[in-house]
Amino acid sequence: MRILSSLIVALAISIVSFANAQDAKPNYDESKIPAYKLPDPLAGIESAAQWPARRKQILEQFAAEMFGKVPTDKFNAISVKDAGTRKQVLGGKATMWQPVITLAGRDLNLLVLMPADSANAPAFLAYNFHGNHTVLDDADIPLTKNWVRSKPENRAREEDRGSAASRWAVEKIIDNGFALVTLYYGDVDPDVDDGFENGVHAAFPDKPAADQWGSIATWAWGLSRVLDFLGTVPEIDETRVAVMGHSRLGKTSLWAGANDERFALVISNNSGCGGAAISRRRIGESVARINTSFPHWFCDNFLKYNDNESQLPFDQHMLIALMAPRPVYVASAVEDTWADPRGEFLAAKHATPVYQLLGLEGLPADEMPAVDEPSQGSIGYHIRSGGHSVTEFDWTQYIKFAKRHLMNEQ
Ligand code: GTR
């Protein structure tokens, strides 16, 4: 009954906000940003010793009001379905390995690319958007059979082998001593508003309640389960895994890093609204609009904040602060105005007092850095030229940042 009435309320709110959000033109004018006051991540605390308790409080608020909690840990166990064979790629300098693990009845097809003869290598873990076969052009990588967005009939195609290679800098990752672990996010949960019928949700008896997981929280949970598996892999050091994601998957990497402190480093590439961008600025994509276009991403409680951001008990600088004391990188792109680059910078900047309380630098830059001039402390930030994507420039910064923090190299 409670679920039914909250569904009815959620439906009513979404009908009203759908109409509003579709009518309203997105704002791109800084002078039209409403006056706002950011909540203080350090409210009520004065010392580093008090941070863990404050952190827990903030984390619980994000879970209950925005991303949704994982309903039960009953399905956390993973099993190895196919141990996968290894082969040499990239002229012998890398090993490609494709184990398949099972989680809540779903097969997660991993693509692992690691320096040849890796032992305890640090790694980047990141979902891909359209299947492992798009990351590297190799005929031994199977096409995903799952639903794929923006492809004819939502199916993976042979012709897309390697089509996303420019977004992955595989060779640079390997040359710098890192492994790359990637998987298709639709293996965990297809990115379509299907009433939580498909993906891992099929294993859970109840539909999510208003404070329970949307798809972003589900994908984040999947990343933690992959990390569980990496703990059993001798070639990879699970204590030095950087979780990385672009756009909706950047929102996901942030939420994964917030929830799971085993992730040693967190990277959000062009994550925008619901990721690194300050919601109260309402510039580019807004809370109402994201909840309307992607009703399955966040929990239903988040609908309360459509055109009502000032009532949020947090803002996205506090999501960044949840990584403290671990290193976190926020990246923007000049032409990616939909994601509000300035709002992404401000979140990194306003997370800095938490790092400073813990005796760390946070973000060195006080003002928005110049284009293509990264600022890297324990928080990293850059705004690069170009549009919404992941480029060689982005990976160059992430590798440099990760070498410093995970390999002790300056
Ligand atoms: C857009 C969405 C953004 C971002 C992006 C992406 O349509 O409005 O929040 O997530 O998709 O994931 O590419």
Boltz pocket constraint, residues with backbone or C-beta under 6 A from the ligand:
constraints:
  - pocket:
      binder: B
      contacts: [[A, 246], [A, 247], [A, 248], [A, 249], [A, 270], [A, 271], [A, 272], [A, 273], [A, 285], [A, 290], [A, 293]]
      max_distance: 6.0
